[in-house]
Amino acid sequence: MAPKIKDGDVVATINGKWVAYLHTFMAYAAFLGALVVGLSLHYHKIVQNEFYGYPQEWFPSVSSTIGDRYPERSVFMVFIALTSGPRFGLVALWYILTRKPNSTLPKFIAGVGAFRTLTCGGWTYVTSTDDHHWHDIFMVSYLVATIPWTLGCLALTPRNPTALKYRKFFAGSFFGLLVPLTYFFIQHKVHRVAGAYTIYALFEWLVVLSDVAFDTVTVLEFSNVEIVVKDLRGISRGAGNKAVSDAVLEKQKDKEVVAVFSSAFSYAELLDAVADVYNGYVFWSMLTALGLSVWYFPLWHMGLSGHEAMVLCTVSPILLSIKSLRFIIVRNVRICHLLSLSGLLAFLVKSPENRLFCAGFGVFMGCLSWSATFFAERSQSHRLEARITAFCLGLLTSSIAKFAFRTNNPIWPVMHGPNGGWNKVGFTLAVLAMLRSTRTTASSGSDIPAPGPTKGSATLTGIGFAGLLFALHTHLSDSSTMISWVWEGYPVRGPIAVPHGAWTLIAMGFGLSIGLFAPGLARSWAFYGIGSIGAAVLTTSSHWTGYYGALAFAVYLMAVAPVIISHAARHSPAQTFGTGFGVYNVLVLAGCWPVAYAFVPGGPLLRERTDLVVLATMLCIGCGVFSVASQPPPPSAQKYKGKANPAASKQRSYYIYILLFLELLAVSIAYLRFPSYDYTPYNAEEKSITAGIWTIHFGIDNDMWSSEHRIRDLIKELEVDVIGFLESDLQRIIMGNRDFTQFLAEDLGMYVDYGPGPNKHTWGAALLSKFPIVNSTHHLLPSPQGELAPAIHATLDCYGEFIDVFVFHSGQEEDPEDRRLQSIYLANLMKETPRPAILMSYLVTKPLEGNYNTYVGEQSGMKDIDPSDWDRWCEYILFKGLKRTGYARVSRSTITDTEIQVGKFVVGKPENGNEQISEEQVAPGLRFPALFKGEGVRGHAFHVFEPRYYA
């Protein structure tokens, strides 16, 4: 019984609806008042953006209206400050109306509401002009908090159909408008479409109006509430009132969604789910690091080294075929999981060989532990579902972590403190997560079978698991991998890594939801057909068409994962998971052969046949679907004695909360990483171009550390404006599915062309430029015998003049006919362009001999940057139509096996001869940095000769 309220004189009564009305008035007055003032006083200035002004752009964005100019900025700030009072009152009243015993959801939503109010003040009073970084943090935090606030208000809406209808309308408007808003922002920022920013601005204003209107709906509930002010002698006590929505919950208590939300929210159970997902993240981190660690050795040996045998450590589940050993492992699965964490400690080992063995042992124990865990949980379907969900969300978490860290996983053994690794934090969290997650298993060591009959073939199921694991690893372990498959250069005609990598991550989450909530669909042959079509479109098409196939493929893979893994757990783990990891290794090797055919026995059989690898992958998955199809659908894990099972439903809800959080995190990362496209050359006053060429050996240095940070530092200190990278395609399992150009482009402020993608079967060529890339074309040069030779032909806008740039990697020394044909092809390509041009290349020829005379001379129209430099074999810089002012060679230190060569050119001046002059005769802006003279810095110095300058 609620305690009585002390009597007292009523001073005033206020109807609750006025809180909502006041909030709406102040909020709209802030935004619309600033808009009216801005349009009246500074119309042409606030519609101007970095590319266009009036009349192409005729309506201002919210940020340009409220953030930059007086007095509209002051109008906005005054009214938004006045909004804070009714805003906190609105949040408090909503909590009072919706709170109920044994439920923490109203408290959580009230906290979110207060947090949104504070972050609104953050991005209001810290504008992008004041501090762009913190403005973005507050803005993203506000937008992220809007998701749980909106969903929570919908879930807590009392029995009021009208209010629920309006809330759904405004919530749908808010989230629906984000799609065209994002589209037109990309049209403006990436494609620079005139007028696109105006359309974006209109959608942005509609989003603001919808956001405020959503909270205005509280008028319908607050009109039945009065705020009473009494003069009391003591302290008033209020009783927790029962929300009207309780009546709905009581009438519908058998429904699954009600079973989730009607019971008390448990932070302990949420923590269990988080620990499970983190364990999945650790496994995927170690698995994706294995190929990268192995790759270091054949890379430096230029062939098979014997260390490749470490890939076989994944077949450890075969040990589960020994019954007594299986009993011990299942009963002590916690110890096995903890032993697997040795892979996270590999970063402490300095020797590459020992670090590989440490990482391999971690993968060995990880594969064994997860296989044993799936097998042990098979007797309780809802517990097995939880483990599988955590395993799949672990992959999503790994991909998001790489999205945040620009395609490097911060806990990989190739990462450490100096290059951005979070190894110590990752290991500490992994130990805590393992201890919490592995407290119990369903079987606890006893051999309890799965409920119902077990049909289908264990071998076919294992093959299906192999195809699934390989496809997940190849295509979904990094959000940019499939984007690189469909990338064809500038102008942009398809997705780019940022922000569209978030689309891949969202597709993964959507697919997993299908697998959990519609397993019948996920296991169907019709859905398998959709997945196969998606894989085929990805393999055969480019641009948006290919990416749409990629998204369909991603949805299918994540949807079918719970179905295949749960069916595999019903059989002998040695037959399913042991066979699966074995076939997976075969597929991993097959995935290497299409590009590495020149270095492996039997390689030519799969030369340039990625399509066959994709076909084999889908056939393997088809074997799993065939086996699953013979299994009767299991009794629903959500039913208990014929009714909804609240425990199972609530358990699933925690994983869905985590999934939603991860997707919001992905969107936030995409927002924060969106490129500015506002880049400035180092010496613009001289109209100079500093161009370089560097073979970076796949971003792994001599000591097996990821080398992006060291590469960045050298390029920045050398003040390179345009650089070509060779051996740069890392989007394969053996290279970790990485893209080091993302890190360099964002940190250095440069446009980037990734070059021919992994499905083009080259070792890669990439281009980074301070100047806008107007157009780029990818070429695969004639290579009848040896490895494919990639080339990029790009046109840059350099100080208002178009300059052509070529980045080229010739074939290997063992195939002279290939190199001859390639020299002719490239010479003709360079001859055809009427514009000034620069070639940054790897030619595999001696100066003044053989193919050199095809690359340099009348056939190509190109000149050597320094014909007197006789000490070259691979790297060359050629040019035409530009004044060359300097040339230097800089030692590599331990980053790679090849030096960096750099040339300086001036735009708008005619070609010059080979007459050399002293450094003192050169303008300061055209000199190479003195930092690299003498001993240089960090092992980088001018070598062979001091920088040469030309009249």
N, C-alpha and C positions, 0 to 999 in steps of 0.2 A: 504494500500500500504506500502510495506516495506521501511523503511528509507534508504537513500543512504549511502554507505560507503565512507568515506573520501578518496580522492586520496592519494597515497603515493608510495614510492619506494618498489617494491617487493624484499625482501631480500632473501627469499628462498621459495620453494614449496615442500611439502612432500606428496606423495600419502598415503592416509589413510591406505592402506593395510599393509604398513610397521609397523604400530603400532601393528596390529594383528600378523604379522610374528615375530616381536621382542618379543611379549608376549609369543608366543608359544615356540620360541627358548629358552628363559630364563627359562621358567617353565620346559620344558623337560630336559634342561641342569642341573637344580637343582636336579630333581629326578633321571634321568638316570646317571648323573655324580656321584652322591653319590652311586648309585648301582654298577657302574663299580669299583669305588675305594674300596667299601666295599667287593665286591667279590674278589678283588685282594689281599687285605691286611688282612681281618678278616673273611674269608669265614666261618670257622667252628664256630666262635663265634656268628656271626649274624644269622646263621640258628638254633642256639640252643634256645630252649624255656624251660619253667619250667618242662616239662615232657620228652622231647626227644631232641636228637641232630642228627648230621650226623651219619649214612646214612638214618635213618628214616625220618628226615627232611632235605631237600636239596635245599630249596630256601627261602630267607629271606623275612619277611614282610616289609612293607614300614616303619613302626615305628622303627623296629630294625635296619634298614638300615640308616635312616636319624637322629636318635635321640640319639644314645648312645656313639658313638666312634669317635675319631679323626683319620684321617682328613675328613672322609666322612661327618660328621656332619657339619664341616666348609664349605665344598664344597656346600652342600645343602643350608646353610644359606646365603652364599654370593650370589648365583644365585637367590634364592627366594627373597632376598632383591632387586636385580636388576630387578626382575619381577614386583615389585610394581609400578614402574613408568609407563611402558606401560599398566599395568593393569588399573590404574586410567584413563589413556588416552583412553583405550578401552571402559570403562564405560561411559566416557564423550562423546565420538563420537557416541556411541549407543544412548545415550539420545538425542543428537542433531539430529540424523537421524530420530528418531521415535516420537519426541514430536509433539503434535498437540493441537490446541486450545480446551479449556474446557475439558481436560482430564488429570487426575492426575496419570494415570497408568504409563506413562513413567517416571515421577518423582519418583514414588514409586519404580520402578524397578532400577532406577539409585541409589536410596538410598540403596536398597538391595545389589546392586553390590559393592558399597563402603563399606558396612558393611561386606560383604564376604571377601573383601581384608584385612580389619582390623583384622577379626577373624583368617584369614589364618596366618597373622603375629603372632597372639596370640599363636596358637598351634605349630607354627614353633619355636618360640624363648622361649616358656615355654614348655619344653618337659615333658613327663611323669616321667622321672627321676628327673627333677627339682621340679615339683609340679603336681602330678597326678590329683588332683582335678581341678585345673585351666586349665590344658591341656585338660581334658575331657570337661569342659565347653566351651572352645573355639572351640574344634573339633565338638561338638554337634551343637553349634550355626552356624558353617560353613555349616554343612550338612543340617540343617534345612533351612538356607537361600538359599541353592542350589535349593530347591523346587520352591519357588516363582520366583527365577531368571530364572530357566529353563522354567517354564510355561509362565512367562512374556515375555521372548524373543521369544517364539513360537507365542504368541498372537500378538506381535508387529512386527513380521517379515514382511518387505516390500514385494511388489509383486515380488517374486523371487522363483519360484518353486524349483530350484536346492538347494538354501540355506535352504528352508523349509524341503526338503527331508533329507539333511544331518543333520540338527538339530534334526529332529525326530529320525533319526538312532542313533545318539550319545546320545540323551536323553534317548531313549529306552534302549540302552546298559547300561547306567549309572544305571538306576533304576532296570533294569532286573538283572544286575549282583549282586545287593544287596541281592537278594534271596539266590543264592548258597553261597555267601560270609557269610551270617548269618548262614546258615545251617552248613557249615564246621567249622565255629568258635565254634558253639555249640558242634559239634562232637569232637573238640579239647578240649574245656574248660570243658564240662560236662562229656562227655563219654571217654575222653582221648584217642582218636583213633590215633595211630601212623600214621604220614603222613598227617593227616587232616589239620594241620597248614600250611603245604606247599601248599596244594590246596587252602586254604583260602588266603594265600599270593599271589598266582597267580591271583586270582580274585581281590584282593585288588589293585594290580598293574594295572590291566585292568580298574578298576574303575577310578583310577587316570588318566590314558591315555585318557579315554572317557571324563572325566571332562574337561581336557585341550582342547581336540579336539573340544568339543562343542563350545568353544569360538573362536577357530581357524576359524570356518565357517564365522565369521564376515569379513574375507578377501573378500568374494564375494560382500558384500555391500560396504566395505571401499575402494575397488579398484576404485569406481566411485566418491570418495571424495578426495579433495586435501586440505591439511593444508597449508595456505598461511601466510607467515610471512612478514609484511609490517612495514616500518619505518614511523610512523604517528606522526603528531604534536599533535593531540588530542586523545580522547578516542574513540575506534571503537564501533559502535552499531550494533548488529545483530538482524535480524527479525526472528521471529519464523517461520520456514518453515513447510510446510504441508507435512506430511509423505506420501510416495507412497501408504501405506496401506489404506489411506483414500478413494482411488478410489474403493478398494474392499468393504469397508464398505458402500459406497454410493450405489453400485450396489446390495448389499445383505441386505439392511436395513430392509427387512421384516423378516429376519431370527431371531430366538429367541436369539441365542448366540450373534448375532450382536446387537440386542436390548439391551443386557446387557452391552456390552463393548463399544458401540458407544456413550452412554450417559455419562455425567460427574459422576465420582465417588463421592458419598456423605458420608462424615464421620459421619454426623448427622444420616443418615439412618443406617449406620453400627452400630453406638452406640445404636440405637433403637433395632437392632437385638441382640446385645450383652446383653442388659438389659433384653430382653425377655428370652434369654437362661439362664441367671443367675437366673431369677425368677424360671425357671424350675428346675435348680439345687437346689435352696432353698427348693422347694416343695419335691423333691426326698430325700433331706437330712433329712427333718423332718419326712417323711413317713418311711424311713428306720431306723430312730432312735426310732420310737414308739415301735416296738416290743422289741427292746433291753431294753428300759426303763421299759416296762411292765415285762419283763423276770426277772428282779432283784427281784421281790417280791415273785413269786412262788419258785424261786431259794433258797431264804433264809427261806421261810416258809416250804420248802420241800413238797409242795402241793399247791392247789388252795388257793389264799389269798383274792379274791374279787377285787383286783386291775386289774385283767384281763379284767374287763368290759370296761376298757378304750380303748380297741381295737375297740369298737363300735363307737368311735368318727369319724370314716371315713364315716359313713353313713349320714353325714350332708347334702348332696345334696337332701335328701328326703324333706327338707324344701322348695325346689323350687316347690313342688306340690301346694303350696299356692300362687295363682296368685298375690295377692297384695304384698306378701313378696318377690316373685320372681322379681317383678317390682322394689322394693326398692333395692334389692341386686344387680341386674344388673346395675341399675343406679348409685349405689355407690360401684361398684366392687373394686375401688381403696382402699376405707376404709377397705373392707373385706381382701384384700391382705395385707394391712399394719398391720391389727390385727393378721394375721397369723404369722407375724414375732415374735410374743411373744414366739413361739417355739424356736427361736434362742437365746432368752434371758434366757432360762431355766437354762443355766449354772451358772447364778448368784444366783440361789436358792440352798441353802445347803441341805435342807431336801429332801431326795429321794421322799417322797410322793408328796410334793408340786412341785418338779421338774417334776415328771411324769404328774401332772395335767396341768402344764404350757406347757409342750411338747404336751400333748393331745389336749389342746385348739388350739395350733398352727396348728396341723393336721386337726382338726375340721374345722377351718376357711380356711385352704389351700384347702381341698377337695371341700368345698362349693365355694370358689372363682374361682378355675380352671373350675369347672363344669359350673358356671355362665358365665365365660369368653368364653368357647367353645360355649355355647348356644347363647350368645350375638353376636358372630361373624359369625353365620351361614348364614346370608344374603349375605355376601361377601366372596366368596370362597377363594380368595387369602389371605384375612386377617385371615380366619379360618386356612388355610394351614400354615400360619406363626406361629400362636399360637401353633398348633399341632407340628410343627417342633421344636419350642422352647421347648415344653414339652418333646419331645423325646431326643433332644440334652441335655436337663437338666439331663436326666438319664445318658447319655454318660459322661457328665461333672462330675457327681457325682462318676461314676465308675473310671474315670481318677484321680479324687482327691483322692480316696481311693487307687488307684494304686501308686500315688505319696507318700501318707502318710502311705503306707504299711498296707492297708485294714482298717484303721480308717478314718472316715470323720472328717476333722478338725473343723467342726462347729456343731457336734453332742452335745447334752446336757451331754454326759458322758465325754466330753473333756473340758479341761480348760488349762490355761497357763502351770502348772507344768507337764502335760503329753502330751504337744505338740499341744494343741488346738489353733485355730485361730478364736475364737468366736467373738471377738470384731471387727476384720477386716471383717469377714463374715457378721456380722450384719450391719455394716456401709455401705458396698457395697450393701447389700440387700435393705436397705432403699432408696439409690440413684437409684438402678435399678427399684424398684417398682414405685417410683415417675415418672420416665421417661417412663416406659413401660405401665402404666395404665392411661395415659392422656386421652385417648378416647377409646371407643368401637364402633363397627359398629351400634349396635342397640340404644345405649345411653338410654336405659330404655324402649324403645318402642318395641312392639312384632312384629318384622319384620321377616317373615318366610324365609326359605331357598328357593332359586330359583328352579323351577320345582316341579314335584309331589314327595311326600314322600311315599315310599313303604317300605314293610318289617315290622317286628314286633319289637316294642320298647322293649319288655321284652327279646326277643332273642338277640337283640343287646346289652342290658345291661348285659346279661349272657356272651356274647362274650367279652365285655369290662372287665368283672370280670376275665375271664380266661387269657386274655391278660395281665392285670395289675399284676395278681399273677405270671404269667410266667416271666414277665420282672423283677419283684421284686425278685423272687426266684433265677433265673438263671443269670441275667445280671446286678444286682446291685453291683456286685463285679467281677472283671475280673478273679479271681482265683477260683470262686465257682465251675464251671463246670470242671476245671482242677482237683480239689480235688475229684470230682466224679469218674474220670478215673485213679486216682493215685493208684498204687499197690506196691510201694516200689522200692528198688534198686535191680539190676542196673536200671538206668533210661530207660524206654521203651516207654515213652510218653511225653507229654508236662510238663513243670514245670512253676510255677507261674511267674517267671521272667526268660526269656523274653516273654514267650508265652502268658502271659496275654494281651500283646499288640495285639496279633492276634485276641483275642476275641473282643477287642475294635475296631479293623479295620473291623471285620465282622459286628459289630453293625452299623458302619457308612455306610458300603456297603449296608446293608439291608435297612437302612433309605433312601438311594439314590434310591433304587428300588421302595420303596413306594411313593416317590415324583415324579419320572420321568416315572415310568411304573406302575401306579395304577391298570391298567387292569390285569397285571400279578400278582400283590400282592393280588388281590381279587379273583383270580381263584382257583378252586378246585384242579387243578394240583399242584399249588404252596403250597396249604394246605397239599397235600399229601407229598410233599418234607419235609415240616416242621414236619409233624407227623413221618416220617421215621427218621429224624434227632433226634427227641425226643426219639424215641424207641431205636435207636442205642446208644445214650448217656446213657439211663437207663440200657441197657443190656450188654454193652461192656466196655472194659477197654483200656488203653494205647492210641495209636494214633487213632485206629479205633473209640473208643468212642468219642474222641475229634473231629474227623471229623464230626461226627453226631452233636456234640455240636455246631460247627461252622455253620452248615446248619440250626440248630434250631435258633441260634442267628440271622442269616440273615433273616429268615422268620419272627420272632417275630417283629423285627424292621421294616420290610417291610409292614406287615399287620397293624401295629399300626396307621398310618395316615388314612388308609381306614376305620377301625372300629370306630375310634374316630370321624372322620368327619361324618360318618353315624349316630353315636349316637347323635351328635349335632343337627340333623334334627328333632329328636323326642322330646317329653317332657323330660327335664333334670332329673326330679324326677324318671321317669320310666327307663331311660337308666343309668344315672350315680348313682342315688340312689340305684336302683336294683344292678347295677354293683358293687358298693362298699360293699353292703350287702353280695352278693355271694362271693366276694373277701375275706371277713372276714371268711366265712365258709371254703374256701380253705386254708386260713392261718392256721386255727385250724386243718384242715385235714393234713396239712403239718407237724404239730407238733406231731400228734398222733402216727405215725409209730415208733418214738423213745421214746415218753413220755407216752406210753400206760400204764405203771405201775402206773402212778400217776393221771390219769384222768378217769372219768366214761365213760364206753364204749370203752376205749382205745384198748383192745385186738382185736376189730373188724378191726382195721387198723394196727395191729402189723406187722412191717417189710414190709409194702405194699406201699412203695413209688411208685411202678409201677402203682398202682391204682390211686394215687394222680396225677401222670403225665397223665394217661389216662383221668381222669376227667377234667384236665386242657385243654387238646386238644379237648375234646368233647364240653367244654364251648366255646372255640374259634371257633369251627365248627358251633355252633349256631349263632355266630356273622357273620361268612362267609355266612351262609345260608340266613340270613336276608339281608346282603349287596348284595347278588347275585340277589335278587328281585328288587333292586333299579336300575333304568336306569343310565348308566354312566353320571355323571354331565357334563355340558358344561365346556370345559377346562378353567381353571383360567388364562391360558396364552393367551387367545384370546379376542380381543376387536374389535367389529365391523368387524369380519371376519379376522382380522389380528393379528399379534403378539402383545401382550400387553406389551409394554416396562416397565411400572411401576411394573407389577406383576413379569415379568422376572427378573428385577433388584432386586426387593425385595428378590426373592428366591436366587439370587446370593450371597447376604450377608450371608445368612445362610449356603450356601455351602462354602464360605470362612471360616466361623467359624468352620464348620465340618472339613475342611482340616487342619486348625490350631490345632484343638483338636487331630486329628490323628497324626500329626507331634509331638505334645506334648507327646502323648502316646509312640511313638517310642523312643523319646529322653529319657523319663523316664526309659524305658526298658534298654536303653544303659547305663544310669548312674547307674541303680540299679543292673546291671549284677554282680553276685557274683564273688569274686576273687578266691575262692577255694584255698587259700593259708593260712591255719590256723595252729597255733602252740599251743600245750598244755601249761598250765601254768608253770609246773615244769618238762620240758622235760629232764633236766640233771639228774633227779632222776628216770626217766622212770616210773613216777607215773601216776595213773588215779584217779581223784577225781570224784566220781559218786554220783548223788543225785536223790531223788524222791520227787515230789511235786504235790499236787492236787490244781490246781489254780482257781477252781470255775469259769470257763468260762471267765476269764480275766476281771471280774468286782469286784472291792473291796467292802469293807463293807459300804462305803459311796456312792456307785454307780458311781465311776469314773473308767475309763479304766485303767488297772493296769500294762500294758506292761513295762512302764518306771521303775516302782518300782521293778518289777520282774527282769528286766535286771540289775539294780544296785546291787541287792542282789546276783545274780549269779556271776557277775563280781567280787564283793568283796570277795565272798567265794571261788573264783578261781575254779569253777566247770568245769570239762572237758567233762563229759557226764551226761546228766540229762534226766529223764523221766517225762513228764507232763501228768496228768490225768484230766478228765473233760475239754478237750481241743478242741473238735470239735465245732467250732462256725459258721459253714457255713450253717446256717438256718436263716429264717426271724426273729425268736425270739431272735437270738443272734447277729443280725446285719450283717450276712454274712461276717464274719471276719476270719482272720487267724493270730493270734498273733505270731505264730512261725516265720513268715517272718521277723517281726521287730527284734525279739530276735536273729535269725540266722545271720542277716546282721549286727546288732550292736555288737554282741559278737564274730562274726567270727566263725560260726559253721555250720556244715552240718546238714540238717534237714530231718527227715521223718515225714510227717504229720500224718501218721497212717491211719487206716480205715476211708474212706471218709463218707460224710453225707448220702450217699445212702446205707451204711452198718448198719445204725440204732444203733449206739452206742453213748455214751457220749464223746468218744474220748480218744485216747492215742497217744502221740507224743514223738519223740526222737530227741534231739539235741546233737551233738558230735563235739569235736575238732578234732577227728580222722576220716579219710575217712570211709564212710559206704560202705563196699564192696558188701554186699547183705542184703536184709531185706525182711521178709515175714510177712504178716498180718494174724492174726488168730481171728476167732470168736468162743469163747469157748462154750461148751454146756450150754444152758439156756432154758430149756423146760417151765419154769414158769415165771421167772423174766426178768429184763433187760439184754440185751446182754453184754457179758464181752469181751472187745477187748484186744488183745495182739500183741506186735511187737517182732519178733525174728530177731535181726540184728547181722551181723558179722562186726567187726571193725578192721581196720589195725592199731594196736597200737605199734609203735616203731618196725615195721617189723614183729610182731606176731599177728595172728588172735585171737581176743577175742570175744566171743558171749555175747550179751547183750539182756535181756528180759525186756520189759515194759508191765505191766499187771494191769488191773483194774477188781477186782472180782465183782460178783453180790451183790445185796443188802442183808441186814441182814434178811429180811422177807422170803427169799427163800433158806433154808438150803440145799435142795437137789441140787439146781443149784450150790451152792458153793462147795458142795462135788464133783460133777462131774467135775467142773472146776479145782479143785485142782488135781484130777487124771490126767486130760488132760495135764495140765501145767507141772506136775511132770514128766510125760513121755517125754514131749518135752525137758525138761532140761536134763533128763537122757541120751537122745539119742545123744547129742552133745559131741564129744570127746575133744572139745576145752575148755580152761578156760572160765568161764562164771560169769556174774553178773546179778542178778534179782533185778529190782527196781519196787516195786509193792504196791498194795492196796489189802490186803488179807481178811479183815473183820474176824479176828480170834484172840484169846488170845494166848500169847506165851506158848508153851509147851502143848497146849490143842487142841483137835479136828483136824481140817484140817491142823493145823500147822505142825503136824507130817507127813503129806503127802508131804507138800512143803519142809520140812527140814528132811533129813535122807537118808536112802539107796534108797528109791523109786525115789528120784529126784537126789541124789548125791550132793545136795547143803547143805551149812552150813549157819547158822544165823550169821550175822555180830557181834551180841552181845547177846548171849542167856540169859545173866543176866538182860537185859533190860525188866522188867516185865510190864512196863507202856505203852504197845502198844496195839492197836486194829486194826488199818487200815494199816499204812505204815510199810513196811519191806524192808530191803536190805539183799539179800542172795548172796552167792558166792561159787565158787569152782576153784581150780587150780591156785589161785593167793595168794600172800602174802598180807593179810589185815594189814594195819598199823594204821588206825585211824577210829573213828566213832563219830559223833556229831549230836545233834538235835538243830535246830535253830528256835526260835519263829517267828511267821508269821507276827507280827504287825497287821495291819488292811487290809492286802492284800487279805486274803482268810480265810477259817475256818480251815485250816490244816497246821501244821508245815512243814518245809523242813528237811529231813534227808539226811545226807551226809556221805559217806565212802571213805577212801583212800586206794588204792591198789598199789602194785608194780609189774610190768610186768617182767617175766623172773625169778622169785624166787618162791620156793615151798610154799604150804599152811603152815600157822603157827597155833599154838594153841590159847587159850584164855588168856594167861598170859599177864597181863597189866604192862606197864612201865610208868615212868614219862615222861613228855614232854621234859625235858632236855636231855633224852637219845635218842631223835628222831632227825634225821637230819633236819635242818631248812626248807628245801624244802618239807618235809613231814608233817609239822605242819599245823594246821588250823590257819587262820589269827587271830591275837590277837585283831583285831578290834571289835570282837564280845564278848569279855570277859566282865564281869561285867554288866554294863547297856547296853552295845552294842551300836548300831547306828540305829537311826530312828525306834526304837521299835524292832529291830532284835538283839537277843542275844542268846548265848548258854544257854539252860534251861534244866530242869530235872536233868542234871549232866553236869559237865565240859567235854570237849572233852576227849575221851578215846583213848589211844595208846597201841599198842600191839607189843610184841617182835618178 
